[in-house]
Amino acid sequence: MKSHILLSFGDFKRNWEKYLGFSLLYLLLSSYILIPLLGYIFNRLLLAVSSGVLLNSNAFSILLDPVGIIGLIILITLAVIFIFVEIGTLIIITHKNNLNKDILISEGIITAARSIKSIIGFGILHLALLLLIIMPAINVPVMPEIADLINLPPFLIDNILGNLIFRIIYFAIIFTLAYFLIRMIFTMHEVIIEKQKVWQAMKNSFHLTKKVSFKILFKLVAMNIIIFISGLLIFTGISYIPGLISGEINYILNNYFITMSSFITLAYSLMLMPLNIIFITKLYYKTKNRPFTESTIKTYNLQIFEKVENSIYSLLNNRKSAVALILIVNLIASFFIGYFTTQSTIYAGRDIKIVSHRGIVDGEFENSLSAIRASLEADIDAVGMDVQLTKDNEIVLNHDLTLTRTFGLPYRIGDLTYEEIINLDAELPDEFLPGDNILPTLDEALTLIDGQMDIHIDVKTDNNADIFAEKIAKVVEDNDMIEYAYIQSFDPVFLAKLKEINSDIITNQIMYFALGNLSAVEADYYTIYHGMLNQELVRTARQNDKGIWVWTVNDEEDIRNALQYDIDGIITDYPLRVKEIMGRQTN
């Protein structure tokens, strides 16, 4: 195993320009051609099956529409072909390099593209399933986009990891996928090198790995651990250098190495895929017990691409000094950009509002008057609260539909009148003051706040959107809180109804999952799950004059990450922690 790993690094070292050049080219192609193309097709697809955007659980309705299914098949086909050509090209380059034969990047791409006919038909579906299993273990340009699409809702993750049976099923699925990954790991090699159809290639891979699957898994994991540790040591070493020097030079060096780290990260990501393909290719020939020389791959190219690529190589070889100068100037320019950007990044988010999730500041009972009092005393920017209707249409503060979790009572709030609720025999927390009921009303909460802070009212609709909209609009209006209240919900119909009643009311659309063009969302703000937060979403929001709230951001790493973006506020269970990170004084 040691020899295979060392040989793989040696092969990469000898041909690093070609491997990195191809990886960079494919990254650019995916960034400027494939991903925009897939996005355009997907948005047109959503316009065909909906209003252009599908939020939360409605996102899965695309699978129930024939047009949606056809569109998804087209998208999957394009993505599979793109990834197939990438992996195929790396296999071809690796094969030729092992034979000490030179090959152009364009030659490898065109040769791999000519093998697409091997996967047309049901082979696309077989390969799609294979790549779905393989992609978490490799680095392909479309992975971030796919990861965003399959970002699971937080409550689903909590339910999976919080239940023993679900955990067992979850890890069983992970183990099964890992097993099939190893058993089918030579499928692409069989298609590219042996010219097999996908289904036959899978069967051949299963046969080849029959007795050595766990050895292959161990070797592949060991290879990637070595790559990871190597990268970690490089970053760790770089991070310690500024600490060895004091004064202003230390500050300048620190900013310089922050800039340098981005270049190193890019190079590291570009070499990850080639190294794995080189290593797997060596394992493939060892498992087949035959040398490279017994396999031949006839390559193809177009004269125009060949001329262009050779011209580029000639220019680079003859202008090495100029290329080096350009790189140095680029690094220096990037340093100065990073130097000033880093300083501004430190102060980014100072105007970001902090919202106490369910009113909690420091472990108070959620959605209670005592929690609201704590938020007021801690000088939090805004207090969050969940509301729902009782049987007699009184708005009360509570998150769950029942009282089971909070008070241990087996009652559904919508089945009880407000009078029945406050007369329940419930043990109230010690922090409740005399006169505090089991569930406060929204009117009581707004009276307590009295315009001293903003409020985020999370509305739990349950087939009562029209009534709820009328009731909540009246309570907010009667308490003169229109300019302080942000009404949010998962239900866009409810938010639209609220706007019909009073167009001045501020509305937030809650999202944990979204497909399509978010400009179709009519609410004033996006309230998004923190796993959705990225620069593209922020850009879309600002272009459409939408605000952004992020929920529920509790971990320090997640808080710091969120503060890097142009958002309006953070909803958190730990508002004091956020204040401290932002450098704001706490009471």
Secondary structure, DSSP 8 states (H G I E B T S, - for coil): -HHHHHHHHHHHHHTHHHHHHHHHHHHHHIIIIIHHHHHHHHHHHHHHHSSSEEEGGGGGGGGGSHHHHHHHHHHHHHHHHHHHHHHHHHHHHHHHHHTT----HHHHHHHHHHGGGGTTTHHHHHHHHHHHHHGGGS--TTHHHHHHHT---HHHHHHHHHSHHHHHHHHHHHHHHHHHHHHTTTHHHHHHHH---HHHHHHHHHHHTTTTHHHHHHHHHHHHHHHHHHHHHHHHHHHHTGGGS-SHHHHHHHHHHHHHHHHHHHHHHHHHHHHHHHHHHHHHHHHHT--GGG--------HHHHHHHHHHHHHHHHTHHHHHHHHHHHHHHHHHHHHHHHHHHHTTTTT-EEEEGGG-SSS--TTSHHHHHHHHHTT-SEEEEEEEE-TT--EEE-SSSBSHHHH----BGGGS-HHHHHTS-----TT--TT--SS-BHHHHHHHHTTSSEEEEEE--SS-HHHHHHHHHHHHHHTT-TTTEEEEES-HHHHHHHHHH-TTSEEEEEES-EEE-GGG--SSEEEEEGGG--HHHHHHHHHTT-EEEEE---SHHHHHHHHTS--SEEEES-HHHHHHHTT----
